[in-house]
C-alpha cells in the first residue's frame, strides 16, 4: 500500500474542506420574526437561530425584576411556550427545540414587571 504524502498544499485543502463542511452542516435554514411587547421596560431581546433549536435571550437593563412570556409559532409544529424571570443587570435565555423541519418561526415576547 503506498504511503500518503502530505504537503502544505494538501493539508490546506483538507483543512479548508473540513471547515466548509462544518459550516454547511450548521447552516440555519429558517427565518425568525420577533414580536416584542416590552411595556416600556429597558430590555434587550435577541434571537439566536441554530439548526434544530432557537434560543431567545432577554437582557434586563432596568432596576426591577421582570417576567417575560415567550410564545413560539413554527407551524406545522405545535405552539411552544416558555417564560423567563430576569433579574436587573442579568441575561436569561429560553430554547425551543425543533420537532419538525422549520421554514419560519414567529416568536412573541411579552414582558412586564414582576410584582
C-alpha positions in Angstrom: 0.0 0.0 0.0 1.5 3.4 -1.0 2.3 5.9 1.8 0.1 9.0 2.0 2.3 12.0 1.4 1.1 15.3 3.0 2.3 18.5 1.6 1.4 22.1 2.8 -1.0 22.4 -0.2 -2.7 19.1 0.6 -3.0 20.0 4.2 -4.5 23.4 3.4 -7.1 21.9 1.1 -8.0 19.2 3.7 -8.5 21.8 6.5 -10.5 24.1 4.2 -12.8 21.3 3.1 -13.4 20.3 6.8 -14.2 23.9 7.8 -16.6 24.3 4.9 -18.4 21.1 5.6 -18.9 22.1 9.2 -20.2 25.5 8.2 -22.6 23.9 5.8 -23.9 21.4 8.4 -24.5 24.2 10.9 -26.3 26.5 8.4 -29.7 27.8 9.6 -32.4 27.2 7.0 -35.3 29.1 8.6 -36.2 32.8 9.2 -37.2 34.3 12.6 -39.8 37.0 13.1 -39.6 38.7 16.5 -42.6 40.4 18.0 -41.8 42.3 21.3 -44.2 43.7 23.8 -41.9 45.2 26.4 -44.3 47.7 28.1 -41.7 50.4 28.2 -39.2 48.3 30.1 -35.4 48.7 29.3 -35.0 45.2 27.9 -33.0 43.8 25.0 -34.4 40.8 23.3 -32.4 38.8 20.7 -32.9 35.5 18.9 -30.1 33.1 18.2 -31.2 30.7 15.4 -29.3 27.4 15.3 -30.1 24.2 13.3 -32.8 22.4 15.2 -33.1 24.9 18.1 -34.0 28.5 18.5 -32.7 30.4 21.5 -34.3 33.7 22.8 -32.1 35.9 25.1 -33.6 38.7 27.3 -31.3 41.2 29.0 -32.8 43.3 31.7 -31.1 46.8 31.8 -33.6 48.1 34.4 -33.7 48.1 38.2 -36.7 45.7 38.7 -37.1 42.0 38.1 -39.3 41.2 35.1 -41.2 38.2 33.8 -41.3 37.5 30.1 -43.7 35.1 28.4 -42.3 33.6 25.2 -44.6 32.1 22.5 -43.2 30.2 19.6 -45.1 29.6 16.4 -43.3 27.2 14.0 -46.2 25.8 12.1 -46.9 22.9 11.4 -45.2 22.1 14.7 -47.5 22.7 17.8 -47.1 26.1 19.5 -44.4 26.3 22.1 -44.5 28.4 25.3 -41.9 29.4 27.9 -41.2 32.1 30.4 -38.2 33.8 31.9 -37.7 35.7 35.1 -34.9 38.2 34.5 -33.2 40.0 37.4 -31.8 43.5 37.0 -28.5 43.5 35.1 -28.9 39.9 34.1 -29.5 37.9 30.9 -31.6 34.8 30.7 -32.5 32.5 27.8 -35.1 30.1 26.7 -34.8 27.4 24.0 -37.3 25.9 21.6 -36.4 22.5 20.0 -37.5 21.6 16.5 -39.7 18.6 16.3 -40.2 19.1 12.5 -38.3 20.9 9.8 -38.9 24.7 10.1 -39.0 27.3 7.4 -40.2 30.2 9.5 -40.6 30.8 13.3 -42.6 33.7 14.8 -41.5 34.5 18.4 -43.7 36.7 20.6 -42.1 38.0 23.7 -44.3 39.8 26.3 -42.6 41.3 29.4 -43.9 43.0 32.5 -42.5 43.9 35.9 -42.7 41.0 38.4 -44.8 42.1 41.2 
